[in-house]
Amino acid sequence: MYKYRIGASFTFSFLRNPDSTYHTQNWKTKVQSPSSGVKDSKQVKMSNEAPTIPLLTPYKMGNFNLSHRVVLAPLTRQRSYGNVPQSHAILYYSQRTSKGGLLISEATGVSDTAQGYPDTPGIWTKEQVEAWKPIVDAVHAKGGVFLCQIWHAGRVSNTGYQPNGQAPISSTDKPLSPRISSNGIDVAQFSPPRRLRTDEIPLIVNDFRLAARNAIEAGFDGVEIHGAHGYLIDQFLKDKVNDRTDNYGGSLENRSRFALEIVEAVANEIGAERVGIRLSPFADYSEAGDSNPKPLGLYLAESLNKYDIAYCHMVEPRMKTVAEKVECPHSLQPMRKAFKNTFLVAGGYDREDGNKAIVENRADLVVYGRIFLANPDLPRRFELNGPLNKYNRETFYTSDPVIGYTDYPFLEATT
Ligand SMILES: Cc1cc2nc3c(=O)[nH]c(=O)nc-3n(C[C@H](O)[C@H](O)[C@H](O)COP(=O)(O)O)c2cc1C
């Protein structure tokens, strides 16, 4: 039995058996403990106790007692007709709920200017808040912890999604080139954005604050601020987009100001212990790359400590775009070390890789996107080391309330 220190504040005892199936080739010969160094396999074999799968060990994130570390990633599914969550989402989210499991909702618009895709949900109207309630209740009924990912698309939008056909807002007025849509078929057209005036920025910060308040009203346990993947917050963070000359552009401090003001406003509104943020410093999705991503990620991780928020969720550098894994020399380790509270990682993880991230103390929780989308009982499959359903990319964003949404089979049904 080895003692592991996980994150800044939580220690738990860990049982390992080198014969358990989660071990990688490496682990069979040596097992790395963050506190005690390398153990040889003989020492490990002395334990007669049942194997423990690292991903399935409990974790305390502030006030949330999680029973395992397999987190549902935020996944846009474009089935919220007219920006209102629909009753089919009750089944979808409850299928992916396990007792003590953490779920992050699909990106949810903070205002009527936030949208950039068809049928993504919002949380700025009373109707939307009411529509979320039975979905959140269903997750809670099964013992899940549910966070709402609050989001603004910024310039990843066009006038068709904007009130009165106005231009999308951004940190810049630089337009985005048309690109093949996430469905791989259509060409997404973006309208030239309108650069926010300095005096308008507090209004957008306030939209995030109100959205967080609404999320709590809807019953969510907290929010994740979407600061990743080239959307509005990222359009401020990254120097390849942000060409401002005011207090919100130029230096790292200035480019990070908008994100941190949102964190502060949201934390003050609903309590820091209910707030997380997602960041992707290394990604360049929607032409939002940075010429110096590591200092940017580090600066953010360090600055976030001031607000004492529950977690920082970072997307692996190997994910240049949302769903494309590439080889890459960068690492999230400096940010993991710099951030004092819970650290979540996402991007291209499988069971082996996720277990390894936990054992090597590279993350506290591992976030799964595509394989959780296709395997509603993912934690159970990890427990049994069961086979995985393959995901069907063609139905990621189609609007059918069942197909590709709630019809992925459970393991028990397939065996
Ligand atoms: C269908 C789909 C929808 C996604 N929607 C969101 C989203 O709403 N918010 C977000 O932050 N990331 C979104 N992502 C990114 C995922 O959360 C995740 O980071 C990405 O899929 C990589 O993880 P994976 O390899 O486990 O799938 C989406 C990805 C996919 C495939």
The ligand as an SDF file (V2000), in Angstrom:
LIG
                    3D

 31 33  0  0  0  0  0  0  0  0999 V2000
  -19.0470   16.1410  -30.4290 C   0  0  0  0  0  0  0  0  0  0  0  0
  -18.1020   17.0100  -29.6560 C   0  0  0  0  0  0  0  0  0  0  0  0
  -18.5850   18.1370  -29.0360 C   0  0  0  0  0  0  0  0  0  0  0  0
  -17.7450   18.9260  -28.2580 C   0  0  0  0  0  0  0  0  0  0  0  0
  -18.2600   20.0010  -27.5890 N   0  0  0  0  0  0  0  0  0  0  0  0
  -17.4970   20.6980  -26.7180 C   0  0  0  0  0  0  0  0  0  0  0  0
  -18.0650   21.7130  -25.9110 C   0  0  0  0  0  0  0  0  0  0  0  0
  -19.2530   21.9890  -25.9400 O   0  0  0  0  0  0  0  0  0  0  0  0
  -17.2360   22.3660  -25.0540 N   0  0  0  0  0  0  0  0  0  0  0  0
  -15.8900   22.0670  -24.9590 C   0  0  0  0  0  0  0  0  0  0  0  0
  -15.1800   22.6820  -24.1550 O   0  0  0  0  0  0  0  0  0  0  0  0
  -15.3480   21.0940  -25.7000 N   0  0  0  0  0  0  0  0  0  0  0  0
  -16.1170   20.3870  -26.5510 C   0  0  0  0  0  0  0  0  0  0  0  0
  -15.5820   19.3410  -27.2450 N   0  0  0  0  0  0  0  0  0  0  0  0
  -14.2160   18.8910  -26.9300 C   0  0  0  0  0  0  0  0  0  0  0  0
  -14.2820   17.7520  -25.9090 C   0  0  0  0  0  0  0  0  0  0  0  0
  -14.7610   18.2200  -24.6640 O   0  0  0  0  0  0  0  0  0  0  0  0
  -12.9060   17.0830  -25.7010 C   0  0  0  0  0  0  0  0  0  0  0  0
  -11.9920   18.0280  -25.2090 O   0  0  0  0  0  0  0  0  0  0  0  0
  -12.3720   16.5070  -26.9960 C   0  0  0  0  0  0  0  0  0  0  0  0
  -13.3360   15.6530  -27.5870 O   0  0  0  0  0  0  0  0  0  0  0  0
  -11.1030   15.6990  -26.7750 C   0  0  0  0  0  0  0  0  0  0  0  0
  -11.3340   14.6780  -25.8200 O   0  0  0  0  0  0  0  0  0  0  0  0
  -11.5520   13.1530  -26.2770 P   0  0  0  0  0  0  0  0  0  0  0  0
  -10.3070   12.7400  -27.0000 O   0  0  0  0  0  0  0  0  0  0  0  0
  -11.7360   12.3960  -24.9740 O   0  0  0  0  0  0  0  0  0  0  0  0
  -12.7550   13.0900  -27.1540 O   0  0  0  0  0  0  0  0  0  0  0  0
  -16.3850   18.5780  -28.1000 C   0  0  0  0  0  0  0  0  0  0  0  0
  -15.8920   17.4570  -28.7770 C   0  0  0  0  0  0  0  0  0  0  0  0
  -16.7260   16.6690  -29.5340 C   0  0  0  0  0  0  0  0  0  0  0  0
  -16.1700   15.4430  -30.1930 C   0  0  0  0  0  0  0  0  0  0  0  0
  1  2  1  0
  2  3  1  0
  2 30  2  0
  3  4  2  0
  4  5  1  0
  4 28  1  0
  5  6  2  0
  6  7  1  0
  6 13  1  0
  7  8  2  0
  7  9  1  0
  9 10  1  0
 10 11  2  0
 10 12  1  0
 12 13  2  0
 13 14  1  0
 14 15  1  0
 14 28  1  0
 15 16  1  0
 16 17  1  0
 16 18  1  0
 18 19  1  0
 18 20  1  0
 20 21  1  0
 20 22  1  0
 22 23  1  0
 23 24  1  0
 24 25  2  0
 24 26  1  0
 24 27  1  0
 28 29  2  0
 29 30  1  0
 30 31  1  0
M  END
$$$$
